[in-house]
Amino acid sequence: MRRRKILALAGATLLITASACGGGESEKSGGLQKITVSSMPIVDVAPLHLGVDQGYFEDHGLEVEIKNNTGGAQAIPGVVSGDYDFAFGNITSVIVARGEDLPMKVVSNGVTTTGEQGNDFGGVVVPEGSDITEPAQLAGKKIAVNNLKNIGDTTVRNSVRKDGGDPKDIEFVEMPFPDMPAAVENGEVDAAWVVEPFLTTALSNGATEVASNFVDAHPSLSIASYFTTEKVIAEDPELVEAFTAAMHESLTYADANPEEVRRILTTYTEMDEELIEEIRLPAFPPEADPESAQAIADLMVEDGLVDSEPDIDALFHQK
């Protein structure tokens, strides 16, 4: 298996191509099948970039173009329309999409909690000197999340509930992750749910972590996955098999080589190298986890995000 030399620039980590078509109509180039994957420039997708960098996708006959967006809510319409062949997004967004009769299927794990209280790659922080010291005290407070009615507020409510608090009166406000550390420090919000690298930034500014909301939801919670449509699976099963196999190898490599995860972050994010060395990395197990998805589905039902119990078995593509 060929290995790629370390690439210095973000653009060089991607095998850039013309826009690929979805729905099983991806183009061929030099014997490789061109595909487009929707992603975000965050820690969570390091395995995807490592897979390109290390040649795993090329070994499976794929030439990958990575296109960035703001999250699963934006990625899903792009997959449905055929702008992307595959996309990275949190499990809540995919469950909601299926509930709205959008035929999404998870084909690979994406990113998973470390399972360690106080040492996860995401958590709820409060300003320095805050009277809030435990999750139950977040009840009735103003809390920043990146998207409403999604995995952030769903898991935060669960943390409050598990600690004996009543989450029904929490005021969730939508805010981009990069704005959260300053909002917490300036007292614009009572708390914020943040992920790396913004968690480390907030903590270095004096914030205090009061909840590991992913860990509270499930000790091995799979937060996000790579997905496509049932149409792509039906029309080009070999493509899906190749992508899934390449992602499996990429996730395995990332999970076993944290120093490589930190290295690749310098190529596709704008994070300072010193910060990269400080942040907490998530886990990257290669296997998708329907059990943890069920835990999120149960919370979504309890919070009224969906009208009926999601069919988690139907959510995952069976090889």
Steps between C-alpha positions, in 0.01 A plus 500: 500500500641834400547773755499872435765741616396756757322785326536853622190672365133428546433500129776249443339248734207468263503337161309789350273420210215650309166477680387140522147387439307312767248226457754243381610712201847595625753563226802289415850649480814303426337181620381666822139584576457865593283564805410805706473483879336774704695578815602775745846635591488355852685239708227239448579443132874443537461133391347611169798724427743236620335250268573726203849578629591136558356376172223281642235640268722470194577143598126436477470671162369835621610858435356722772402865500413632845256791515442686826162607639363609838351171615269208440197721445673651195661175385178298481334708224826483307503122517133482403556730199808308389749781565683263736541125477559468875489737796611528860234601750380441853270211566209720612487675163491167318224364725293816445554474124368143490203612708427752224510223236848592376659158437837543673710196591804493728787317328788569741571624848633855523605601850439363850522627857806409704262373768696687767321746725688830499727384220280489192538708186176684575335628816296769670696793641406794722679832559778530754350552845153378400273365774419206269707202608292201386267413211176528700573870557480564125121480531340829398829642371598648163721252315668537161491211249601502135161380372160484665308173523811298436758285677629784718181607675373140504803370691521806726138450609586140575795601720278738697228237535744229614636732768151563640424830328204598283615592147168628371572868576852514359535782246713367217647760265656422164860613464798395285761301693778757436293771675429296812823544704467880491125485570567289810787721617293818453195357673276520193380151584489303824663200334596357163531158349833507318717251311869509421695713434258749655473297820872537569481870407213558742676315781821696442293819531395394850176314429404198710369174356186377679373219277624243250169479317607241241626263768180550701295393198695180432851386606592426137275750326554524127436870446523519124518272198555495126182446304352488153160436344320174436510597130880505493513166681256342255662642186867460589549249783865450402567871556343482846699189583824668389428818697407306813813285478723806454336677794541188715874503431519877552321487835713209617817691407383819672398320817839329525707806409398812695821675397390462137162649586673804647728525195219489246308771689772747396413438134126566487417718801621843607582380849823617659752216528545563872125469552493180295741343747274595794155396381324181602457259213184293452498127437475364146381138519433369149172323568167683499306467826121453469469460879628851568281635219203344678597689816482827307171398336350432844604848618353656186168330570507615863571860395240500222747546213328218312138392499560127513770250592770506227583173325869477585547171314389672180745785564809283446603350171543126529784373285 
